[in-house]
Amino acid sequence: MQFGIYTVGDVTQDPTNARTPSESERIQATLQIAQKAEDIGLDVFATGEHHNPPFITSSPTTLLAYIAAKTQRIILSTSTTLISTNDPVRLAEEYSLLQNLCGGRMDLMLGRGNTAPVYPWFGKSIADGLPLAMENYRLLHRLWREEDLNWSGRFRTPLKNFTSIPRPLDDLPPFVWHGSIRTPEIAEQAAYYGDGFFASHILWPREHFMALVEFYRARFAHYGHGTPEQAIVGLGGHIFMRRNSQDARREFRPYFDNAPVYGHGPSLEEFMEMTPLAVGSPQEIIDKTLTFREYFGDYQRQLFLFDHGGIPLKTVLEQLDMFGKEVLPVLREETRKRRSPLAAEAPTHANRLARLQTPPADQRPTVKATQLDSVTGH
C-alpha cells in the first residue's frame, strides 16, 4: 500500500488574512511540500496539470524532474496528465525522459480534464473529450512498446516509421493510472489495458465512486488480468488536523467555505459525511481513512490533499509533520494487518520489472482494440 499526497497547484487567497501568494511563491511552496513528503516517509508525490488561472501546474514533467533531483526515494506522479489536449507523441517523449532521469521512480495518471476553455486553446473541442482520450491513449500505449511505428487516426497527423525517444527505462513503460470522476468508459479503458484506476472520490458521494471501482474490477477480470480483487485501485482524500476536532474544524472552516473546489455548496459537516474529507484529530483521520477499505476493498494507493484553498505553507508543513509522526505509522500497520494476501501489490518500477522477467503462466487473452471501441462507442 502506497501513501502519498497530491496537489492541484491552486493559487488561492487565504480567507483569514486576504493574502494571495504570488505564482513564484506557490511554486516554491510546492517544492518544499514535495521534499517534506519524502522526509516524513510518504511514498508518492503527485501534481495536477492545469493551463488556466489560478493554477501554476502547467508543466508537470518540469516540476517533477526538479523534485526528482532534490529527492532520493519518493515516487513522482501526476494527478492528472491531460490525455485529451496533449499530443501523445510529446507525452511519450517527456514522460519516458522523466522515467530515465529519476531511475524509474515515477508513473502518471491520465485524465480528460474538466475545464472547457482549455480545449480550444490546444485546438480541440470538449465535445471530443472522450474519443480523444481513447484514441490518444491507444497511440501513447503503442509508442512506448513499438519502434518504427506506422499509425493513423482521427485527431492527429499520421506517423510513418516513427520511434519515440528516449525509449522507456529497461524497456518497461511507465505505469499508468486512469483517473475519472464520472465516466465508466475511462474505467473500461483502464481495465482493458490492465492499468490502474484512480478514483479521487472527493467531489461526489462515495456510492458513486464505489460503483465505478466495482465496474473497473469486474472488467479488469473480464480482460484476463487477474481476479477483481487483484485490480489496481487508487483513492483520493483530503486531510486537515489539529490536536482536537473542534480546533481543526474551526480553523479549516473558512478555507473550506471559500475554496474553489468546495465552497458555496454543502456544509463542512455534510461534505465530511458524504466524501473522504477528514477534518479532526489524528485518531479521527486514522479511523476515517481505514473505512475506505470497507467501501472499496483492498487497494494500492492512497493520496491526500493538504494544500488546497489558500492554506499557508507553514500550516501545510505542520500538518505533514503531524501526519508523519502520528497517522502514517498507524495507517501502515493497520493496513498491513487487514490486507488480504490475494490483493495485488502497489506498482513500482522494480516489482513490475521483476514480474516482466518472470511472467506468469496464464497470460491475458488476445483482445482486439475494436472490442474496446464497441464498448465505448468509439
Number of C-alpha atoms within 10 A of each C-alpha: 18 18 20 24 25 27 23 21 23 22 23 24 19 18 18 11 7 10 12 15 16 13 16 11 12 22 19 12 20 21 16 14 23 26 19 19 24 19 15 15 16 23 19 25 27 25 27 24 22 22 14 12 12 13 18 22 23 17 14 24 22 13 16 23 18 14 20 23 10 12 17 13 16 22 23 29 26 26 25 26 27 21 24 26 23 17 17 23 18 13 20 23 20 17 21 24 18 25 26 17 15 22 15 22 21 28 23 21 23 23 26 24 22 12 11 13 13 17 20 11 11 12 8 18 16 19 10 12 19 20 19 23 22 20 20 23 19 16 18 19 17 16 26 22 15 13 14 12 16 13 15 12 12 10 13 13 9 11 14 11 9 15 18 22 16 16 21 22 18 11 10 17 23 24 17 22 27 26 26 23 20 14 12 16 21 24 28 24 25 25 26 21 17 21 20 25 29 32 24 23 23 22 16 15 15 20 14 13 24 17 13 24 26 17 16 27 25 17 22 29 19 16 18 18 21 18 17 20 19 18 29 27 25 25 23 20 22 22 21 25 27 19 12 14 19 12 14 18 20 13 16 19 17 18 21 23 18 18 20 16 13 18 16 11 12 12 14 19 13 10 19 17 13 16 20 26 23 27 27 21 20 23 16 16 22 19 14 14 20 16 12 18 13 9 13 19 18 25 24 21 21 23 24 22 19 23 25 22 25 24 21 18 18 10 14 20 18 13 18 24 16 17 22 19 13 14 20 20 13 16 18 13 10 13 17 12 9 11 14 12 9 10 17 18 18 16 18 17 20 12 12 17 15 11 10 11 9 9 10 9 6 9 10 15 10 8 12 8 10 11 12 17 15 9 11 16 11 13
